[in-house]
Amino acid sequence: MQRPTAKTMASSRAVRTNYSCVACGAGPAGMGFLFHAYRTGKLADIARNGLLIIDKRSSLGAGKLGDYVNVTGYSMVKTFLECLEHECFEKVLGDLSECSSLDRILTAAADSTPRLTDVGTLLTVAAERFIAHLTEHYDVEVLRGHEVETIRCLEDGRFEIVHHDTRKPATPLLITSDTVVMNPGGRQRVEEIDGLCRMLRIPSPGKNVKTYTSDDLLRLSSAKLVDTFAPVLAQTAPRRINRIAIIGGAHSAFTMAERLATDLGDIKLHEIAIIHRSPIRLYFETAEEARLWGYSVDAAKDVCPITKRVNRASGLRYRAFEVACSILSRGGVSGAKPRVELIDAGSGEAARARAAECVANSCAVIHGAGYGPNIPTLLDHWGAPIPLQVCRGGIEIDPLGRPLSINGEAISGLFSFGLGSGFRPDAQIGNEPAFRGRINGVWIFHHDIGGRVLTGVLQALDAMAPLQF
Ligand SMILES: Cc1cc2nc3c(=O)[nH]c(=O)nc-3n(C[C@H](O)[C@H](O)[C@H](O)COP(=O)(O)OP(=O)(O)OC[C@H]3O[C@@H](n4cnc5c(N)ncnc54)[C@H](O)[C@@H]3O)c2cc1C
């Protein structure tokens, strides 16, 4: 790919090339940050020398969340609506109920759980109206259908961002910015299945076993899911059990199991094995509710000190909770034919041997164990890659959301907190002490996390150039 030159820049320069802030990725995380900045009256501050929103999609706001088909969210309708409810949004967003495509989510009970495709529609409509307001009233520009390739840290503390129009990938373009809020989402790769098996201390699937990611499969319609697996399931020798193994023990894994059981039961999927490496955790509003269910709670490890909820971050909620309970009590998803086996490969040698046997004898293995980073290449001012600390669940960040290099230094002026990076629980954010993962969720992007990153961006901008009065 050619380097951006003055010629390619001049010929395609539709927008100016220097900004105080570039929001790379306008999915739930990137937009949550911008909604928060607006609600707290700081939008003009971050857009003091121009704010650019850049995303490789043409439609903004929902990211991948709206792509998941036939999947029920793990947040309630009211949780998503709360993100958009503030007096300052009334005029900006207008009457959302006038939009007929939002009817299903706006008329649903506040404490029901919506389909993610409906959530996607809500987030898209809200984001598009919000962005239209921003571009009209603030120094804000938008680049749709543009993919960021590299982000280079310049010697003066700013960033040089190379991107391209997705219809012209061979024509790189260049902009600079004082700060970058980078939320391009997370990534699951089938190649990671070997690593997951190593972690479980079981052999990798053999060459004849098909491998997939839950992220890809959950975006297929039922008909496409059947088309994908019909040839795989048809290949099995007569009277052998047709089994699919899913590696993972959280929402993605249980959601995947439900989709497979519902859609593939009639095309000879006999069995699903969910292979996880620690006990399955369930979410409860209170410890008392958990006790009434007969669920054992370790008050020191499982209860969020702020909300008192049990397994607030790691527990299966709502539909995934019901699916897990059905599997635990009846060995399958209610109303679907395939048997579902839960294997806690970390619970001992017998379980580990069973997990190994299931993987070896499955026709397909699915990675359903979280997301890694999906960030564009990050370069130092010489153009050499900056290796980042990548731990469980993505890029390690500091309390303001700045990625940490492998030397432990925060990259000043750069922020990332969505899927594939993200904050860990702390005294302010809360969550159960036993949880060591990352916090991801639409509500928290619009609230606590959006606030922290806003503080970081404003500090970085103030350090570069004080506001002119
Ligand atoms: C199955 C599933 C169910 C979930 N259910 C819920 C739920 O009920 N409630 C909840 O709160 N959370 C839920 N989550 C979590 C939620 O999806 C994520 O927290 C959230 O979608 C992540 O948003 P994001 O903006 O980080 O990433 P994404 O949604 O992936 O958005 C990233 C954006 O960046 C853009 N982008 C990517 N790369 C580039 C690039 N190089 N250049 C320019 N743009 C780029 C993409 O086009 C996209 O618009 C769920 C997650 C999954 C996987």
The ligand as an SDF file (V2000), in Angstrom:
LIG
                    3D

 53 58  0  0  0  0  0  0  0  0999 V2000
  -23.4050  -11.3320   21.9320 C   0  0  0  0  0  0  0  0  0  0  0  0
  -23.2360  -10.0530   22.7090 C   0  0  0  0  0  0  0  0  0  0  0  0
  -24.3000   -9.5170   23.4230 C   0  0  0  0  0  0  0  0  0  0  0  0
  -24.1670   -8.3270   24.1150 C   0  0  0  0  0  0  0  0  0  0  0  0
  -25.2250   -7.8100   24.8010 N   0  0  0  0  0  0  0  0  0  0  0  0
  -25.0970   -6.6400   25.4500 C   0  0  0  0  0  0  0  0  0  0  0  0
  -26.1870   -6.0660   26.1670 C   0  0  0  0  0  0  0  0  0  0  0  0
  -27.2940   -6.6170   26.2090 O   0  0  0  0  0  0  0  0  0  0  0  0
  -25.9970   -4.8960   26.8210 N   0  0  0  0  0  0  0  0  0  0  0  0
  -24.8100   -4.2460   26.7870 C   0  0  0  0  0  0  0  0  0  0  0  0
  -24.7070   -3.1720   27.3810 O   0  0  0  0  0  0  0  0  0  0  0  0
  -23.7430   -4.7770   26.1330 N   0  0  0  0  0  0  0  0  0  0  0  0
  -23.8700   -5.9510   25.4660 C   0  0  0  0  0  0  0  0  0  0  0  0
  -22.7920   -6.4920   24.8220 N   0  0  0  0  0  0  0  0  0  0  0  0
  -21.5250   -5.8200   24.9000 C   0  0  0  0  0  0  0  0  0  0  0  0
  -21.5240   -4.7560   23.8240 C   0  0  0  0  0  0  0  0  0  0  0  0
  -21.7500   -5.2580   22.5470 O   0  0  0  0  0  0  0  0  0  0  0  0
  -20.2310   -4.2000   23.6520 C   0  0  0  0  0  0  0  0  0  0  0  0
  -19.8470   -3.7330   24.8870 O   0  0  0  0  0  0  0  0  0  0  0  0
  -20.2930   -3.0350   22.6690 C   0  0  0  0  0  0  0  0  0  0  0  0
  -21.0410   -3.3520   21.5070 O   0  0  0  0  0  0  0  0  0  0  0  0
  -18.9300   -2.7270   22.2380 C   0  0  0  0  0  0  0  0  0  0  0  0
  -18.9840   -1.5430   21.5560 O   0  0  0  0  0  0  0  0  0  0  0  0
  -17.6790   -0.9920   20.8510 P   0  0  0  0  0  0  0  0  0  0  0  0
  -18.0330    0.3580   20.3940 O   0  0  0  0  0  0  0  0  0  0  0  0
  -16.5070   -1.1800   21.7440 O   0  0  0  0  0  0  0  0  0  0  0  0
  -17.4270   -1.9970   19.6250 O   0  0  0  0  0  0  0  0  0  0  0  0
  -18.2420   -2.2740   18.2890 P   0  0  0  0  0  0  0  0  0  0  0  0
  -19.6670   -2.4850   18.5450 O   0  0  0  0  0  0  0  0  0  0  0  0
  -17.5200   -3.3660   17.5840 O   0  0  0  0  0  0  0  0  0  0  0  0
  -18.0770   -0.9160   17.4530 O   0  0  0  0  0  0  0  0  0  0  0  0
  -16.8300   -0.5670   16.9030 C   0  0  0  0  0  0  0  0  0  0  0  0
  -17.0280    0.4760   15.8230 C   0  0  0  0  0  0  0  0  0  0  0  0
  -15.7410    0.7950   15.3140 O   0  0  0  0  0  0  0  0  0  0  0  0
  -15.7560    0.7370   13.8880 C   0  0  0  0  0  0  0  0  0  0  0  0
  -14.4020    0.3570   13.4510 N   0  0  0  0  0  0  0  0  0  0  0  0
  -13.7750   -0.8190   13.6530 C   0  0  0  0  0  0  0  0  0  0  0  0
  -12.5300   -0.7840   13.1440 N   0  0  0  0  0  0  0  0  0  0  0  0
  -12.3690    0.4450   12.6000 C   0  0  0  0  0  0  0  0  0  0  0  0
  -11.2970    1.0770   11.9270 C   0  0  0  0  0  0  0  0  0  0  0  0
  -10.1220    0.4820   11.7360 N   0  0  0  0  0  0  0  0  0  0  0  0
  -11.4780    2.3400   11.4610 N   0  0  0  0  0  0  0  0  0  0  0  0
  -12.6830    2.9890   11.6490 C   0  0  0  0  0  0  0  0  0  0  0  0
  -13.7210    2.4180   12.3020 N   0  0  0  0  0  0  0  0  0  0  0  0
  -13.5640    1.1750   12.7800 C   0  0  0  0  0  0  0  0  0  0  0  0
  -16.8170   -0.2820   13.5630 C   0  0  0  0  0  0  0  0  0  0  0  0
  -17.3310   -0.0500   12.2450 O   0  0  0  0  0  0  0  0  0  0  0  0
  -17.8540   -0.0390   14.6580 C   0  0  0  0  0  0  0  0  0  0  0  0
  -18.7980    0.9340   14.2900 O   0  0  0  0  0  0  0  0  0  0  0  0
  -22.9170   -7.6730   24.1250 C   0  0  0  0  0  0  0  0  0  0  0  0
  -21.8370   -8.2140   23.4070 C   0  0  0  0  0  0  0  0  0  0  0  0
  -21.9920   -9.3870   22.6990 C   0  0  0  0  0  0  0  0  0  0  0  0
  -20.8030   -9.9390   21.9560 C   0  0  0  0  0  0  0  0  0  0  0  0
  1  2  1  0
  2  3  1  0
  2 52  2  0
  3  4  2  0
  4  5  1  0
  4 50  1  0
  5  6  2  0
  6  7  1  0
  6 13  1  0
  7  8  2  0
  7  9  1  0
  9 10  1  0
 10 11  2  0
 10 12  1  0
 12 13  2  0
 13 14  1  0
 14 15  1  0
 14 50  1  0
 15 16  1  0
 16 17  1  0
 16 18  1  0
 18 19  1  0
 18 20  1  0
 20 21  1  0
 20 22  1  0
 22 23  1  0
 23 24  1  0
 24 25  2  0
 24 26  1  0
 24 27  1  0
 27 28  1  0
 28 29  2  0
 28 30  1  0
 28 31  1  0
 31 32  1  0
 32 33  1  0
 33 34  1  0
 33 48  1  0
 34 35  1  0
 35 36  1  0
 35 46  1  0
 36 37  1  0
 36 45  1  0
 37 38  2  0
 38 39  1  0
 39 40  1  0
 39 45  2  0
 40 41  1  0
 40 42  2  0
 42 43  1  0
 43 44  2  0
 44 45  1  0
 46 47  1  0
 46 48  1  0
 48 49  1  0
 50 51  2  0
 51 52  1  0
 52 53  1  0
M  END
$$$$
